[in-house]
Amino acid sequence: MIVRVSGEGQFRLPDEDSDRINELDNRAVAAVEQGDETGFRELWSQMLEIVANDGNALDDDELVESDVILPPRDISFEEAQGEFTGEGLIPD
Amino acid sequence: MPGLGGRMSTVVKSKISRMLDRAEDPSETLDYGYQKQVEMLQNVKKGIADVVTAKKRLQMQSSKIEQQVVKLDTQARQALSQNRDDLARMALERKTLAQTELQTLDSQIKELEGQQEQLTTNEQKLRQKIEQFRTKKEVIKAQYSAAEAQVRIGEAASGVGEEMADLGLAMQRAEDKTESMRARASAVEELEAAGTFDDITQLGGGQDDIERQLQELTSGTQVDDELQKMKAELGTGSEPDSPALEQGEGTPKEGSA
């Protein structure tokens, strides 16, 4: 699957990561709903870590759409409250 | 699907489908799409220029205030060597205030530098994608039937479209930040205009509003500590109070400069 980290570009990840990212995302949504910034930061860095460890950056000449778009790395908690809502990253 | 992936890709897709609907002929769509992409690139350049301007302004303020810090420090020492604790305290209060302002300015300058770098990298990436789109569009125009071309255009345009939307988002964030820094820079300029960071020789009687405000603003302890330290350095700390200089005594005290 193709994941974009906003502001950083696109990465190709093994499909197995989809479940892990989705699970982390669901927990991040819950943390945001509870106003738990520390919890959110922890989950958010885990998500970025998956991309960093498993992802291969796409070549600049590849023109493809992403399956998942992650917000910017330095997202503020206020911004997160707008982004991490509802069903999460990967719609059913 | 209101999730992360959802919101942004919906925006992108609707933009692209509007773009594709505009022309019947695929090759016309392609040229139009390419033209839009090049326009977007121009906007990015303008956005980067704005960030650079904001950064330069903050840098100018920072170096101005830096000079004031040095000047105020010197003045505090001079005042102390003449046994004018009151003037020394005033100079140090201003110095503390100026130093706090400097720290904020420096961290903002760093933040803008980071943003400038990121936008520049992304601009180059987008430039390459657009170039790729241009190549592809010529191939599609030449090789495919209208129906098939439509599909392939959709794919390529979505890829570039997402890149553009993402850069648009990054620019929006940069603009928001620059805007708040601009407001802050104006506030600092007002403080400067009000003489907050001015050296103490520019004060009239020295008993004005500014002085009172400064005493409220700065924490006394830091100034007290620094005052003691300076006294120790100058070797005047333990001396008994002597008549102030401007009363015409001018008697040099033993050991002091």
Contacts between the chains, C-beta under 8 A, distances in Angstrom:
chain1	res1	chain2	res2	distance
A	4	B	162	6.9
A	4	B	166	6.6
A	6	B	166	5.5
A	6	B	169	6.1
A	6	B	170	7.1
A	7	B	118	5.9
A	7	B	122	6.7
A	7	B	166	6.8
A	7	B	169	7.7
A	7	B	170	4.8
A	9	B	125	6.4
A	25	B	3	7.5
A	25	B	4	7.0
A	60	B	125	5.7
A	60	B	128	4.2
A	60	B	129	6.5
A	60	B	132	7.5
A	61	B	128	6.7
A	61	B	129	7.6
A	61	B	132	4.6
A	62	B	159	7.2
A	63	B	129	6.3
A	63	B	132	5.9
A	63	B	133	6.5
A	63	B	136	7.0
A	63	B	155	7.1
A	63	B	156	4.7
A	63	B	158	7.8
A	63	B	159	3.2
A	63	B	160	5.8
A	64	B	155	7.5
A	64	B	158	7.8
A	64	B	159	4.9
A	65	B	9	7.2
A	65	B	155	7.8
A	65	B	158	4.5
A	65	B	159	5.9
A	65	B	162	5.6
A	66	B	5	7.3
A	66	B	9	7.5
A	66	B	162	6.1
A	67	B	5	6.9
A	68	B	4	7.1
A	68	B	5	4.8
A	69	B	4	6.2
A	69	B	5	5.0
A	69	B	8	5.1
A	69	B	9	6.5
A	69	B	162	7.6
A	69	B	166	7.5
A	70	B	4	6.6
A	71	B	4	6.7
A	72	B	169	7.7
A	72	B	170	7.1
A	72	B	173	6.8
A	83	B	4	5.7
A	83	B	7	7.7
A	84	B	4	7.0
A	85	B	2	6.0
A	85	B	3	7.6
A	86	B	1	7.6
A	86	B	2	3.7
A	86	B	3	5.6
A	86	B	6	7.9
A	87	B	1	5.9
A	87	B	2	6.4
A	87	B	3	4.8
A	87	B	6	7.7
A	88	B	3	4.5
A	88	B	4	6.9
A	89	B	3	5.3
A	89	B	4	4.8
A	89	B	5	5.4
A	90	B	3	7.2
A	90	B	5	6.7
A	91	B	1	3.5
A	91	B	3	5.9
A	91	B	5	7.1
A	91	B	6	6.1
